[in-house]
Every structure is written in C-alpha cells, then in structure tokens.
Amino acid sequence: MMFTRLGFAVLALMAAPGAAQNEAPQPQERPTIKIERPSLTPEQEARGERFSHFSKVVGAKMKDARFSGEIAIAFSPLDNGELYTSTAVAQDADGNRRETGLPWRWASVTKQVIAVMIMQEVARGTIALDAPVARYLPEFRSPNASLITVRQLLRHQTGLPNPDDTKPDPQGVPSYYTPDFAGNKDPLTGYCAGPVRGEPGGAWSYNNCDYIVAGALLEAVTGESWEAILDMRKRRSFAQSDPKLWDRPLIGIAPLADAQPVPEPWPGYVANVREPTFDIASFGAAGALYGTAFDLVAFDMHLATGQYLPPEALAELWDGQPELGYLALGQWAFEAPLKGCAAPVRIIERRGAIGGVQVRNFILPETKMALAMFTDQAEFDFGEIWQGAGFSFEMLSLAACPQGPQ
C-alpha cells in the first residue's frame, strides 16, 4: 500500500503567517522518503482492511446503483495523520471503467475551501468572525452591510439576495449564471449588494451571494484575489517537494469571461440530455473551482489532520449548530449512525451541484478518512445519511464500519 506524506500532498492552503504571497520558493532537492511499516493498533489495522475492501468492491456497488461518475477515498492508518493513501474508481452507469484523476467542477465545495481560507485569516488575527462585514468592506453597498457578521456570511444568515432567483433564460438557467447577464456582478456594488431578502441572523437561507462577498472579503484583507491566494499556496506546497511542479495545474479556477472555462471530460446531464451552458466563472467564490477527486480527498485529509488550521480554528469551522440543521461554517458537521459501527460517527459533509454535475464530500475526522463522490447525472439520488439508507449512507458505512466477513 502506497502512502503519501501529508507535507507534500496537494492543495496546501496554509501559508505561514507573514509569508510573502508572491515569493517563488527556491529549488530544493526532492527529499527521499523512506516509509517503514509502523506499529499499528488493532483499530488502525482495521482502517487499512476497510480501505482495501472498499477499493475492491466499490466498482460493483457503483454499477448496482447505476452510478455514473468517480469515487475517491483516502485514509490514514495513523492517528496523527502523518501518512495517507488514496484511490479512486471512475465508471459509467453500466460499469464501464473510465479514466480517474480528471478534473471535475467542485461547485459548492468551493464554499468549503473559502471557509477554510477565511478561518486561516481568523487564526492569523486579520479577520474577526463576529465583526461586521462593513469593517473589511466599507464599499459594500448592501443595506445589511453594517449588520452582517463574517460568521453569518459563512453560515448563510445574511438576508442577501440569491443569484438563483434571477430570471431564468429559455434553458432554465438563472440569468446571473449566463454569459449574457445584463446586470452588475461586482460583489460590492452589483446584484449581491441589491435589495435584501430579510434581516441577518436567525434561520439560515442558502445563498451564493454570501460566498461571492466572502471572496471579496478575502481580497480586501490580503490584498490579493482569493483565486491568486489559493493558486499561490497550492504552487508553493508542490514546489516544496519538487520545483518542477511549480506550474502543475491541479486546481483550476474559471477565467472571468469564459462560459466553458475548463475542458470537462465529465460534462453534466439532466434527464439524460446534455446540460445547458453555464458561465461557471460567475459562481466565483461560491462555486467556480475545478479539481480532481484526488485533489479533493487530499484537501480533506490536510484539513482533518490539522495541516491547514490550528485546533481552535478547526473546532470553530466544524461547529455544527443543531438549531441550524448542524450547519457549521461552509459545511455541515454532525453525528449519525452508520451500518456496522457500534456508535454514531462524526461526519463533516459538503455538497455541491451545478447543472448536471453533483458532488458529495465527506470527512470522518475520528477515523482519518475522506470520501469524495462526483456524478455527471443531475437526477442521481444520493439519499440522506440521517435516514439510514441511500447511496451516501451505504458508501460511508462501507468505508468507516466493519461489514462482517469479507
């Protein structure tokens, strides 16, 4: 079984406080990593056995469910998460294998990444979660600008307008997400700064403007666009292990004026028909990221093992509120029973969907495991974990819990 040392894995978002954002790292000799089999506890051994079993049977499970897409899993056999391994299976609904490791749109998983980047600034002391957004964005023209806190922005409690509500085009796509949108998309003065839907606080209401504005907040605080920050931190991490990887394009961000910004080997389908055209770039910090399934589980493992955030900031990020349906900051955090596990399992979940592409991203912090599932079918039903049935429930149970004789 091949392991990857976390310090050299993809998507290292965390730059050291005070590090120059545009400073290219000096070439370094790539270290030789000698991996010796560690001494494992029975539970740690069991993680490896579940991972191996999952890898063997997931293709058949996908075919049985007529799942078209890609599933990646990663786990660490060690409690400190120093090492991890990952694998993926990609196939169509008939079980025909396809190439793994190709880019997918991450859709609203982008929000999870943005929330981590915001919390990195919180950990550095440059952002306060309970400060009004207007402190950092004095030019934000929303009537709620002085009332909304950063925490409410990340938890969809702002009352801001939602681009989903703009008039649909003939294909049913909200006009904000089309190349021909006639309005203003500036986060501070455009649509997101327009008439509000309600007062901030209270119940949450899903809203892409919240994270479009969060991207602008990152830019105001750091002096760099959120795209540039993410790209530079990713490049720095890769170059630490091999300078030749400085230009490796593993995470894509939609260009600002292109309706189809990244060639998609997995375009989406709605009712078995190719999806309509979306201007993916218009989703901005709410949904414009692309990456592979391997990229996503690597992000998950880094996050789960404290590579991105100190413990206090990670606990804040994953503080799921029961009265808000266990909504945390940019993701959901809850406990739920899984088939084969003796006790409820702590689960971090982030969903996304644009057009015909859906994504489910799961982190199991206590067992150092991550599961990312992408499908190109808008109608595929993942089910709800809390209902104790459905595809997500079955896949998580298979990954996390003993399933009897194997």
Secondary structure as a PSIPRED ss2 file (coil, helix, strand):
# PSIPRED VFORMAT (PSIPRED V4.0)

   1 M C   1.000  0.000  0.000
   2 M C   1.000  0.000  0.000
   3 F C   1.000  0.000  0.000
   4 T E   0.000  0.000  1.000
   5 R E   0.000  0.000  1.000
   6 L H   0.000  1.000  0.000
   7 G H   0.000  1.000  0.000
   8 F H   0.000  1.000  0.000
   9 A C   1.000  0.000  0.000
  10 V C   1.000  0.000  0.000
  11 L C   1.000  0.000  0.000
  12 A C   1.000  0.000  0.000
  13 L C   1.000  0.000  0.000
  14 M C   1.000  0.000  0.000
  15 A C   1.000  0.000  0.000
  16 A C   1.000  0.000  0.000
  17 P C   1.000  0.000  0.000
  18 G C   1.000  0.000  0.000
  19 A C   1.000  0.000  0.000
  20 A C   1.000  0.000  0.000
  21 Q C   1.000  0.000  0.000
  22 N C   1.000  0.000  0.000
  23 E C   1.000  0.000  0.000
  24 A C   1.000  0.000  0.000
  25 P C   1.000  0.000  0.000
  26 Q C   1.000  0.000  0.000
  27 P C   1.000  0.000  0.000
  28 Q C   1.000  0.000  0.000
  29 E C   1.000  0.000  0.000
  30 R C   1.000  0.000  0.000
  31 P C   1.000  0.000  0.000
  32 T C   1.000  0.000  0.000
  33 I C   1.000  0.000  0.000
  34 K C   1.000  0.000  0.000
  35 I C   1.000  0.000  0.000
  36 E C   1.000  0.000  0.000
  37 R C   1.000  0.000  0.000
  38 P C   1.000  0.000  0.000
  39 S C   1.000  0.000  0.000
  40 L C   1.000  0.000  0.000
  41 T C   1.000  0.000  0.000
  42 P H   0.000  1.000  0.000
  43 E H   0.000  1.000  0.000
  44 Q H   0.000  1.000  0.000
  45 E H   0.000  1.000  0.000
  46 A H   0.000  1.000  0.000
  47 R H   0.000  1.000  0.000
  48 G H   0.000  1.000  0.000
  49 E H   0.000  1.000  0.000
  50 R H   0.000  1.000  0.000
  51 F H   0.000  1.000  0.000
  52 S H   0.000  1.000  0.000
  53 H H   0.000  1.000  0.000
  54 F H   0.000  1.000  0.000
  55 S H   0.000  1.000  0.000
  56 K H   0.000  1.000  0.000
  57 V H   0.000  1.000  0.000
  58 V H   0.000  1.000  0.000
  59 G H   0.000  1.000  0.000
  60 A H   0.000  1.000  0.000
  61 K H   0.000  1.000  0.000
  62 M H   0.000  1.000  0.000
  63 K H   0.000  1.000  0.000
  64 D H   0.000  1.000  0.000
  65 A C   1.000  0.000  0.000
  66 R C   1.000  0.000  0.000
  67 F C   1.000  0.000  0.000
  68 S C   1.000  0.000  0.000
  69 G E   0.000  0.000  1.000
  70 E E   0.000  0.000  1.000
  71 I E   0.000  0.000  1.000
  72 A E   0.000  0.000  1.000
  73 I E   0.000  0.000  1.000
  74 A E   0.000  0.000  1.000
  75 F E   0.000  0.000  1.000
  76 S C   1.000  0.000  0.000
  77 P C   1.000  0.000  0.000
  78 L C   1.000  0.000  0.000
  79 D C   1.000  0.000  0.000
  80 N C   1.000  0.000  0.000
  81 G C   1.000  0.000  0.000
  82 E C   1.000  0.000  0.000
  83 L E   0.000  0.000  1.000
  84 Y E   0.000  0.000  1.000
  85 T E   0.000  0.000  1.000
  86 S E   0.000  0.000  1.000
  87 T E   0.000  0.000  1.000
  88 A E   0.000  0.000  1.000
  89 V E   0.000  0.000  1.000
  90 A E   0.000  0.000  1.000
  91 Q E   0.000  0.000  1.000
  92 D C   1.000  0.000  0.000
  93 A C   1.000  0.000  0.000
  94 D C   1.000  0.000  0.000
  95 G C   1.000  0.000  0.000
  96 N C   1.000  0.000  0.000
  97 R E   0.000  0.000  1.000
  98 R C   1.000  0.000  0.000
  99 E C   1.000  0.000  0.000
 100 T C   1.000  0.000  0.000
 101 G C   1.000  0.000  0.000
 102 L C   1.000  0.000  0.000
 103 P C   1.000  0.000  0.000
 104 W E   0.000  0.000  1.000
 105 R E   0.000  0.000  1.000
 106 W C   1.000  0.000  0.000
 107 A C   1.000  0.000  0.000
 108 S C   1.000  0.000  0.000
 109 V H   0.000  1.000  0.000
 110 T H   0.000  1.000  0.000
 111 K H   0.000  1.000  0.000
 112 Q H   0.000  1.000  0.000
 113 V H   0.000  1.000  0.000
 114 I H   0.000  1.000  0.000
 115 A H   0.000  1.000  0.000
 116 V H   0.000  1.000  0.000
 117 M H   0.000  1.000  0.000
 118 I H   0.000  1.000  0.000
 119 M H   0.000  1.000  0.000
 120 Q H   0.000  1.000  0.000
 121 E H   0.000  1.000  0.000
 122 V H   0.000  1.000  0.000
 123 A H   0.000  1.000  0.000
 124 R H   0.000  1.000  0.000
 125 G C   1.000  0.000  0.000
 126 T C   1.000  0.000  0.000
 127 I C   1.000  0.000  0.000
 128 A C   1.000  0.000  0.000
 129 L C   1.000  0.000  0.000
 130 D C   1.000  0.000  0.000
 131 A C   1.000  0.000  0.000
 132 P E   0.000  0.000  1.000
 133 V H   0.000  1.000  0.000
 134 A H   0.000  1.000  0.000
 135 R H   0.000  1.000  0.000
 136 Y H   0.000  1.000  0.000
 137 L C   1.000  0.000  0.000
 138 P C   1.000  0.000  0.000
 139 E C   1.000  0.000  0.000
 140 F C   1.000  0.000  0.000
 141 R C   1.000  0.000  0.000
 142 S C   1.000  0.000  0.000
 143 P C   1.000  0.000  0.000
 144 N C   1.000  0.000  0.000
 145 A C   1.000  0.000  0.000
 146 S C   1.000  0.000  0.000
 147 L C   1.000  0.000  0.000
 148 I C   1.000  0.000  0.000
 149 T E   0.000  0.000  1.000
 150 V H   0.000  1.000  0.000
 151 R H   0.000  1.000  0.000
 152 Q H   0.000  1.000  0.000
 153 L H   0.000  1.000  0.000
 154 L H   0.000  1.000  0.000
 155 R C   1.000  0.000  0.000
 156 H C   1.000  0.000  0.000
 157 Q C   1.000  0.000  0.000
 158 T C   1.000  0.000  0.000
 159 G C   1.000  0.000  0.000
 160 L C   1.000  0.000  0.000
 161 P C   1.000  0.000  0.000
 162 N C   1.000  0.000  0.000
 163 P H   0.000  1.000  0.000
 164 D H   0.000  1.000  0.000
 165 D H   0.000  1.000  0.000
 166 T C   1.000  0.000  0.000
 167 K C   1.000  0.000  0.000
 168 P E   0.000  0.000  1.000
 169 D C   1.000  0.000  0.000
 170 P C   1.000  0.000  0.000
 171 Q C   1.000  0.000  0.000
 172 G C   1.000  0.000  0.000
 173 V C   1.000  0.000  0.000
 174 P E   0.000  0.000  1.000
 175 S H   0.000  1.000  0.000
 176 Y H   0.000  1.000  0.000
 177 Y H   0.000  1.000  0.000
 178 T C   1.000  0.000  0.000
 179 P C   1.000  0.000  0.000
 180 D C   1.000  0.000  0.000
 181 F C   1.000  0.000  0.000
 182 A C   1.000  0.000  0.000
 183 G C   1.000  0.000  0.000
 184 N C   1.000  0.000  0.000
 185 K C   1.000  0.000  0.000
 186 D C   1.000  0.000  0.000
 187 P C   1.000  0.000  0.000
 188 L C   1.000  0.000  0.000
 189 T C   1.000  0.000  0.000
 190 G C   1.000  0.000  0.000
 191 Y H   0.000  1.000  0.000
 192 C H   0.000  1.000  0.000
 193 A H   0.000  1.000  0.000
 194 G C   1.000  0.000  0.000
 195 P C   1.000  0.000  0.000
 196 V C   1.000  0.000  0.000
 197 R C   1.000  0.000  0.000
 198 G C   1.000  0.000  0.000
 199 E C   1.000  0.000  0.000
 200 P C   1.000  0.000  0.000
 201 G C   1.000  0.000  0.000
 202 G C   1.000  0.000  0.000
 203 A C   1.000  0.000  0.000
 204 W C   1.000  0.000  0.000
 205 S C   1.000  0.000  0.000
 206 Y C   1.000  0.000  0.000
 207 N C   1.000  0.000  0.000
 208 N H   0.000  1.000  0.000
 209 C H   0.000  1.000  0.000
 210 D H   0.000  1.000  0.000
 211 Y H   0.000  1.000  0.000
 212 I H   0.000  1.000  0.000
 213 V H   0.000  1.000  0.000
 214 A H   0.000  1.000  0.000
 215 G H   0.000  1.000  0.000
 216 A H   0.000  1.000  0.000
 217 L H   0.000  1.000  0.000
 218 L H   0.000  1.000  0.000
 219 E H   0.000  1.000  0.000
 220 A H   0.000  1.000  0.000
 221 V H   0.000  1.000  0.000
 222 T H   0.000  1.000  0.000
 223 G C   1.000  0.000  0.000
 224 E C   1.000  0.000  0.000
 225 S C   1.000  0.000  0.000
 226 W H   0.000  1.000  0.000
 227 E H   0.000  1.000  0.000
 228 A H   0.000  1.000  0.000
 229 I H   0.000  1.000  0.000
 230 L H   0.000  1.000  0.000
 231 D H   0.000  1.000  0.000
 232 M H   0.000  1.000  0.000
 233 R H   0.000  1.000  0.000
 234 K H   0.000  1.000  0.000
 235 R H   0.000  1.000  0.000
 236 R H   0.000  1.000  0.000
 237 S H   0.000  1.000  0.000
 238 F H   0.000  1.000  0.000
 239 A H   0.000  1.000  0.000
 240 Q H   0.000  1.000  0.000
 241 S H   0.000  1.000  0.000
 242 D C   1.000  0.000  0.000
 243 P H   0.000  1.000  0.000
 244 K H   0.000  1.000  0.000
 245 L H   0.000  1.000  0.000
 246 W H   0.000  1.000  0.000
 247 D H   0.000  1.000  0.000
 248 R C   1.000  0.000  0.000
 249 P C   1.000  0.000  0.000
 250 L C   1.000  0.000  0.000
 251 I E   0.000  0.000  1.000
 252 G E   0.000  0.000  1.000
 253 I E   0.000  0.000  1.000
 254 A C   1.000  0.000  0.000
 255 P C   1.000  0.000  0.000
 256 L C   1.000  0.000  0.000
 257 A C   1.000  0.000  0.000
 258 D C   1.000  0.000  0.000
 259 A C   1.000  0.000  0.000
 260 Q C   1.000  0.000  0.000
 261 P C   1.000  0.000  0.000
 262 V C   1.000  0.000  0.000
 263 P C   1.000  0.000  0.000
 264 E C   1.000  0.000  0.000
 265 P C   1.000  0.000  0.000
 266 W C   1.000  0.000  0.000
 267 P C   1.000  0.000  0.000
 268 G C   1.000  0.000  0.000
 269 Y E   0.000  0.000  1.000
 270 V E   0.000  0.000  1.000
 271 A C   1.000  0.000  0.000
 272 N C   1.000  0.000  0.000
 273 V E   0.000  0.000  1.000
 274 R E   0.000  0.000  1.000
 275 E C   1.000  0.000  0.000
 276 P C   1.000  0.000  0.000
 277 T C   1.000  0.000  0.000
 278 F C   1.000  0.000  0.000
 279 D C   1.000  0.000  0.000
 280 I H   0.000  1.000  0.000
 281 A H   0.000  1.000  0.000
 282 S H   0.000  1.000  0.000
 283 F H   0.000  1.000  0.000
 284 G H   0.000  1.000  0.000
 285 A H   0.000  1.000  0.000
 286 A H   0.000  1.000  0.000
 287 G C   1.000  0.000  0.000
 288 A C   1.000  0.000  0.000
 289 L E   0.000  0.000  1.000
 290 Y E   0.000  0.000  1.000
 291 G E   0.000  0.000  1.000
 292 T C   1.000  0.000  0.000
 293 A H   0.000  1.000  0.000
 294 F H   0.000  1.000  0.000
 295 D H   0.000  1.000  0.000
 296 L H   0.000  1.000  0.000
 297 V H   0.000  1.000  0.000
 298 A H   0.000  1.000  0.000
 299 F H   0.000  1.000  0.000
 300 D H   0.000  1.000  0.000
 301 M H   0.000  1.000  0.000
 302 H H   0.000  1.000  0.000
 303 L H   0.000  1.000  0.000
 304 A H   0.000  1.000  0.000
 305 T C   1.000  0.000  0.000
 306 G C   1.000  0.000  0.000
 307 Q C   1.000  0.000  0.000
 308 Y C   1.000  0.000  0.000
 309 L C   1.000  0.000  0.000
 310 P C   1.000  0.000  0.000
 311 P H   0.000  1.000  0.000
 312 E H   0.000  1.000  0.000
 313 A H   0.000  1.000  0.000
 314 L H   0.000  1.000  0.000
 315 A H   0.000  1.000  0.000
 316 E H   0.000  1.000  0.000
 317 L H   0.000  1.000  0.000
 318 W C   1.000  0.000  0.000
 319 D C   1.000  0.000  0.000
 320 G C   1.000  0.000  0.000
 321 Q E   0.000  0.000  1.000
 322 P H   0.000  1.000  0.000
 323 E H   0.000  1.000  0.000
 324 L H   0.000  1.000  0.000
 325 G C   1.000  0.000  0.000
 326 Y C   1.000  0.000  0.000
 327 L E   0.000  0.000  1.000
 328 A C   1.000  0.000  0.000
 329 L C   1.000  0.000  0.000
 330 G C   1.000  0.000  0.000
 331 Q C   1.000  0.000  0.000
 332 W E   0.000  0.000  1.000
 333 A E   0.000  0.000  1.000
 334 F E   0.000  0.000  1.000
 335 E E   0.000  0.000  1.000
 336 A E   0.000  0.000  1.000
 337 P C   1.000  0.000  0.000
 338 L C   1.000  0.000  0.000
 339 K C   1.000  0.000  0.000
 340 G C   1.000  0.000  0.000
 341 C C   1.000  0.000  0.000
 342 A C   1.000  0.000  0.000
 343 A C   1.000  0.000  0.000
 344 P C   1.000  0.000  0.000
 345 V E   0.000  0.000  1.000
 346 R E   0.000  0.000  1.000
 347 I E   0.000  0.000  1.000
 348 I E   0.000  0.000  1.000
 349 E E   0.000  0.000  1.000
 350 R E   0.000  0.000  1.000
 351 R E   0.000  0.000  1.000
 352 G E   0.000  0.000  1.000
 353 A E   0.000  0.000  1.000
 354 I E   0.000  0.000  1.000
 355 G C   1.000  0.000  0.000
 356 G C   1.000  0.000  0.000
 357 V E   0.000  0.000  1.000
 358 Q E   0.000  0.000  1.000
 359 V E   0.000  0.000  1.000
 360 R E   0.000  0.000  1.000
 361 N E   0.000  0.000  1.000
 362 F E   0.000  0.000  1.000
 363 I E   0.000  0.000  1.000
 364 L E   0.000  0.000  1.000
 365 P H   0.000  1.000  0.000
 366 E H   0.000  1.000  0.000
 367 T H   0.000  1.000  0.000
 368 K C   1.000  0.000  0.000
 369 M E   0.000  0.000  1.000
 370 A E   0.000  0.000  1.000
 371 L E   0.000  0.000  1.000
 372 A E   0.000  0.000  1.000
 373 M E   0.000  0.000  1.000
 374 F E   0.000  0.000  1.000
 375 T E   0.000  0.000  1.000
 376 D C   1.000  0.000  0.000
 377 Q E   0.000  0.000  1.000
 378 A C   1.000  0.000  0.000
 379 E C   1.000  0.000  0.000
 380 F C   1.000  0.000  0.000
 381 D C   1.000  0.000  0.000
 382 F C   1.000  0.000  0.000
 383 G C   1.000  0.000  0.000
 384 E C   1.000  0.000  0.000
 385 I H   0.000  1.000  0.000
 386 W H   0.000  1.000  0.000
 387 Q H   0.000  1.000  0.000
 388 G C   1.000  0.000  0.000
 389 A C   1.000  0.000  0.000
 390 G C   1.000  0.000  0.000
 391 F H   0.000  1.000  0.000
 392 S H   0.000  1.000  0.000
 393 F H   0.000  1.000  0.000
 394 E H   0.000  1.000  0.000
 395 M H   0.000  1.000  0.000
 396 L H   0.000  1.000  0.000
 397 S H   0.000  1.000  0.000
 398 L H   0.000  1.000  0.000
 399 A H   0.000  1.000  0.000
 400 A H   0.000  1.000  0.000
 401 C C   1.000  0.000  0.000
 402 P C   1.000  0.000  0.000
 403 Q C   1.000  0.000  0.000
 404 G C   1.000  0.000  0.000
 405 P C   1.000  0.000  0.000
 406 Q C   1.000  0.000  0.000
